[in-house]
Structures are given as structure tokens and as C-alpha cells.
Amino acid sequence: MILLDTNQLRRVLPGNPTLTLLSAAARRCGHTLAITDIVLREVVRQHRAQLEQARKALEDARRELDKLVRPVSRIVPTAWDGIAGRKSVGLEMEFFEGDLRAAFEVLSTDPRDAMDAFEREADHRPPCKANGQGGRDATIYLTALRAARQSDNLAPAPNQQTRELGAATSGRQLPVIFVSEDKGFSDPQDRAHFAPDLRNEIGDAQLILRRDVVSALAEIGYPTEWVDATGIIDRDDFVGMLRDAVTRETLGMLSPAPRDAFPSFVRVGRPRLKGAVRKARQCRGQGLILTTLTGTWSSNFFTRNAPAGLDPSTMRSDFRLRIAADVTALVVQDACGAVVEADFSPVVVTITD
């Protein structure tokens, strides 16, 4: 079983080409793709919030356009306006959740694990944080551990396909591969393994941790390699997607209502790599190239309004903030190398002015 945490599920949502590759590789090796009910609820909530935000932006844009054109040229209301729009959001969310349930096995949280998670949060025990947060993470971890202890999945009999992917021989119990980049689960000295306290608790249970989808593919025997990512990070399509991600994160960091606080927002300059990309692991299959990489980029954030509490440099009548962004990315390319999509998570922005 390959069990995805929320931070990884966002990268393989239904309709995402990465899910096609992961599903095919897992199926050939006898693994199922799974999420917990808590992860499902969290991703559904996030998706609803994004959909509502996009719907509101559409309404606002239509309203502004209608002010500027003749009555005969105004946009006809659509299914995404007003009350009808709210109903459309509800309908889309039903389809979205249905697609998730069709693509992933949903593991229910055992009531005993839920109570244990609350106790860990109160006691500040791993994987909960020292500030008392982390009950959700504890619930997901305990559900994964229970699945590993109860797992009766056996590796399939070897055939040409499974041998090519490095599948184990018949009769060996398959592990539960928990895929998460949340630092609360991992060893600070080795992020590829569980923290020592969790390792002791796991014992002989077949539960292992991998940080991303590409690492999970490598775990089940899918061919992966370490590569020079220069050819990716220099591409204009990748840089454009990175700039958009850094812009969103910077605006969100400076204000809870960025569009209102920065109505005259200008731009974020082209991000420039600082040093070298720290990691770049790649795999190929199903006509796709998947690469995970981490690095730090610097840039300039320009706005015509001075952000409250900050004293940015002034340049050409604009306010400029120098920023640095620590980024982890999953980049999906087609067979020709064009970037189909790129997910940047996490993006940690620091103002260096």
C-alpha cells in the first residue's frame, strides 16, 4: 500500500498526469493507492476554498468589466454567479470527492487512534509538536501504522512487468509506504526515515517513510536517477510557474487580504537561483518525466504601495522588497521536455531587505 499525506495528495489529484504514472507503477507491483479519511477531508476543504476564491474572482472581474462597457456588451450571468454559483461549487465538490474515492482507497480512522492522537497532542508526544499542535498528523500516522500491522498484502508472483520494476518475489508481505514531507514524522538527521521515537514504536511493522512521489516510485523498484536539473530550472515555462508560486506566497505572507492591501501590485522579478539545486531526482514512464528538486531563489517584489510595518527600498517610484524563496518542486514534463505542470510545496519566502 502507498499511503499519501495531504502535502503529497495535492500533487497527484485526479486528472493530474502524475497520478497516471503512480497508479500504473503501483498496480504492477501489487500496491494499492490509499489516503486516510482525515486527509480526504483536508484536501476537500482546501479544494473548496480554492474554488470559492476563483468563483469570487470571476464575479468581481465580471462586475468590473460591466462597469466599463455598454449595457448590450455586458456579460450574461453564468452558472458560477450568485446563488447558482454556490450550487455549482457544491456540485463540483461532489464530483471531486467522488473522483478521489475512485482513485484511492480511503482508510477510516479507528476511534482508538483518534483518542490516542488527542492524548499525544496533550502530552506533546511525537509526531505532535512541542507547542501542542499535530493531532491531525498523529491521527494519520496512527492510521498508517495500524494498516501496516494489519496488512495481509502479498507481493504478486513475478512476471516480466514486475521484474522490470524490481518487484519482490511472491509471498513477501508488502510494506505500507507512507509518503509525506512533513518534518514532524522524519528524523532531523535523515529525512528519509522516521524519527527515532516513531521508529521504536513501529518496531517490526512494515511501515516505511518516503518524502515524495518520486522516492515512493524508487521504493517499489521504479527506475530513478539523480540528475543535473539545469536544463529544467533554466526553462522559461518552469521559471514562469515558479514566479507565480512565489508571488502567491509573498502576497499571502504580507497580508491576509493581499488583493485589497496591494491593489497596485506590480510584479515579482524573474527568480534567480542562489547556489546550486540541492537535490534533483528523476524518473520516466508513461510518456512523462518526473523530477523532484529543492533550491533557493532570490527575487525582487515590486508594489506601488508601501507594505505596513516594512521599509523597503525605493526604485523608479515603486517599493521594492528583496526576497529569498526556499522551494521544493515536483516538475512534470512531457517526452519532449516541455513542463506540463509544476507543484511548488513548500515555498518559504523570507524578506531579506
N, C-alpha and C positions, 0 to 999 in steps of 0.2 A: 504494500500500500504506500502511495505517495500522498502525504497529508500536507496541504498548503496552509500557511498562515495568511492573515489578511494582506500583509505587505507584498506577498508573492501572488496571491489570487488576483490582485488588480492587474497583474502583468499577463495573465492568461485567461481573461474573461471570454465568454462565448463570442465567436466572431473574430477573435484575435488569432493570427496565424501561428503564434507560439503554442496555443492550445492544441492545434492540429498535430504539430510535431511531438509535443509531450504525450498526447493521448496515444499516438501510434507507437512510440517507443515503449511506453508503459505497458500497453496491451501485448506487445510482442514478448515482453519479459514476465508476463503474468501478474503485473501490478494493476491495482485499481487507483483511480484518482479520487481523493476524498478531501472534504473540509468538515469542520465542526459546525454545529448549529449556531454557535456564537459568532464564528467567522462569517457565516451566511448572513446573519442579522446585521453585522457591522458593515459588510460590503453593500448590502441592500440599502442601508441608511445612507451611506456615502453616495451611492449612485442616485438616490432620490434627491439628495441635497444638490448634486451637480445638475440634475435635470431641472429642478426648480429654478436654480440660478440661471441656467441657459434660457428657460422659458421666460423668466422675468426680463432678461436682457433683450430677448426678442420683442416682447411687449413694449419695452422702453424705446427700442430703436424704431419700431413702427410708429409709436406716438410722436417721436421727434420728426420722423420723415413726413408724417401727415401735416405737421405744422408748416412745412416748407413747400408743399405742393398744392395745386388746385384741388378742390373737392373731388372732381372727376378722376383725379390721378391717385387718390388715396388708396391705401392697401385694403383689400377686403379682409375682414376678420377671419382668422383661421381657427382650426380645431385646437390651437395652442393658446388662444386668447381667453381671458376671463374664467368663468366657471367651467366652460368647456375645456379650457386648458388644464385646469386642475384634474378634471376627469381623465383627460388624456394621459397625464402623468401617472395616475393610478393604474390605468390600463397598461401602460408601458412597463410599470414596475411589476405587474403580474407576469408579463411575458419574460422580463429579465430574471425574476426569481425562478420561473419555470425552466428557463434555459440553464440556469446554474444547477438546479436539481437534476436535470437530464444529463449534464456533463460530469457531475461529481456525486459520489456517494456522500450523504450528509450524516455525520455521526452525532447522535444525541448525547448531550451531557448527562452523565449519571448524577442523580441528586447527591450521592455521597461525595462525588468530586466537586460539586458546586459548594457544598458545605466546607470541604477541605480547603478550597480556594479562598473562601471568606476568612477562615482561620489563619491561613498563610499571610493574607493581606494584613490582618490584625497583628500578627506576630512578626511581620516584616521578614518572612522566610522566603527563600528563592522558590520560584522565579520572581517574586514580588520585590519591589524596590525598597530602599531604606526609608523612603518618605511615606510608605504605606500604600503606594499605588501598585497596580499589577494584578488585581483579582481576575480580570478578563484573561490575561496571559496565563495565569495559573490554571484557570479552567481549561484552556486549550491544551496546555501541556499535560494535565492530568488525563484528559480525554485521549490524547495521543499515547500516553503510557498505558492506559487501560487497553487500548486497541492492540498495542504491541504484546501485552501479556496474554491477551485472549486470541491472538492471531492464529488461525489454522491454515493460512495460505501456504501452499507449497509451490516451489518453482516448477514450471512446466517441463515436460520431457524435452530434452534438447532436440532441436531440428536446425535446419540451415539458417533460418532467420534469427533464432535466439543465439546460436553460436556466433553469428556475425555481431550481435550486440553484446556479447560477453555474458549471456545469462548463465546462471548457475545450473548445476546438474539436477535432475529430478530428485525430489524427496527432501530437499533442504528447505527449511522454513524461510519464507521471505521476510525481510525486516519491514518495519514501518519507518519510512524516510520522512522525517518532519522537516519541511522547508520553510525557514524563517531567517530574516536578517536582524531580528530583534536582539539587541545585545544582552537583554536580560536572561536569555537562555544559554548564551555561549560563554566559554572560558575566556577571560580577558587576555590570557597568554596565547590562546589558539582558538580563533573564532570558528574554526571548522568543527569544534567538538563542544559538547555540553559542558556547562560549568561543573567544577568538581563536586559540589553538593548534589547536583542533579544526577551526575554520573553514578555516585554512590547509591542514590535512590533507585536508579534504573537497574543497576545490577546486571543480571544476565538477560534481561528482557531485550528483545530485538528492536530497539529504538535508536535511530541514529539521526544526527542533525546535519543538514546541509543549508548553506546560506542563500542559494539562489537556484533558479531553474536549471541553468547550465551545469552546476555542481550536482544536482539531482540526476540529470541525464548521465553524467560521468559515473555516478554511483551505480547505476543499473547497467553499466557497460557500454554506453553510447560513446562513440569516439569523440574526444575533445582534445584540444591542444592550447598551449599558451602561445599567444601571437603578439606581433607588433601592431598596435592599434592606430598607428599614424595615418594609415590610409582611410580610417573611419573618421577620426576626430578632425581631419582637415577638410572633410566634405562639407559643402555649403548646406546640404539638406540636414545633416546632423547638427551643424552649428546653429541653424535657424531654430530647430526644435529645442536645443539647449538654451538658446536665448529666451524663448517663450517660457520655458520652465523656470529659469532664473528670474524673469520678470514677475511671474505669478508669485513666486516665493518671496521676493523682495517687497512687492506691494502688500502681501498679506502680513509680512513682518512689521512694516511701518504703520499699518492702520488696519483695524478690524473692518473698516468700510473703505477700501482703497479707492474705488471709483469716485466716491464723494470727497474723500480727502485730497485726491490728486486729480482734479478734473482736467488740468492742463499737463498731464503726464506726457513727457516727450518720448523717451526711448531708453533702452539699455544698449550700451555699445557692444560690439562684437566680442564675445568672451575669448580670452587668451589663456592658453594653458600655462600653468606655472609648474616648472619642472617637467617630470615625465609621468605618464599614466602609470599608476601603481600596479594595476592588475588588468589583464585582458585575456580572458579565457573564451574559447570559441568552439562551436560545434556546427555541423552541417547536416541537413536532411530535409526531405520533403520539399526540395527546391528553395530552402531558406538557409540563411546564415545567422546564427545567434551568437552574440558577443556580450559578455559582461565586463565592465571596466569601471575603475574608480580613478578620480583625479581631482585636482583643484584648478579652477579657472578664475581669473580676475577680470573685472569689467568696470565700466562707469555707468551709473544710473543717473539720468538727467530728468529734472522736473522743473517747471516754471514756478512752483510753489515751494517755499522753504518748509521741510518737514518739521513739525513741532518737536522741540527739545534737541534738535541737531543743528550743527553749524557747518554745513557742507561748503565746499569750495564753490566759487562763482566763476562761470566761464561762459562768455558770449551771452550774457543776460540770463543764463539758465543756472539752476542749482545742481551741483554735481556731487554725487556720493561715490566714493571708491569702494567697491565691494569685492569680496572673495567668496566663491561658492565651492564647497566640497560636495562632490556629486558621485553617486553610484548609478550606473545606467545599464539597462538591458536594451541592446540595439538589435533590431530585426532588419536584415537586408534580403533582397531577392537574389536570384542566382547571378545577376549582373552587377551586384554590389550596391544598387540604389537602396537608400534607407527607407523601408516601408513604414516603420514606426520606431519610436524610442521612448522607453519609460524611464523617467529620472526619479528615483526614490531610494534614499532620501536626498533632498537638496538642502544643505545647511549653508545659509548666507550669513556672512559677517561683514559689518561695515568697518572698513579699515581707515577711514578718514580720522 
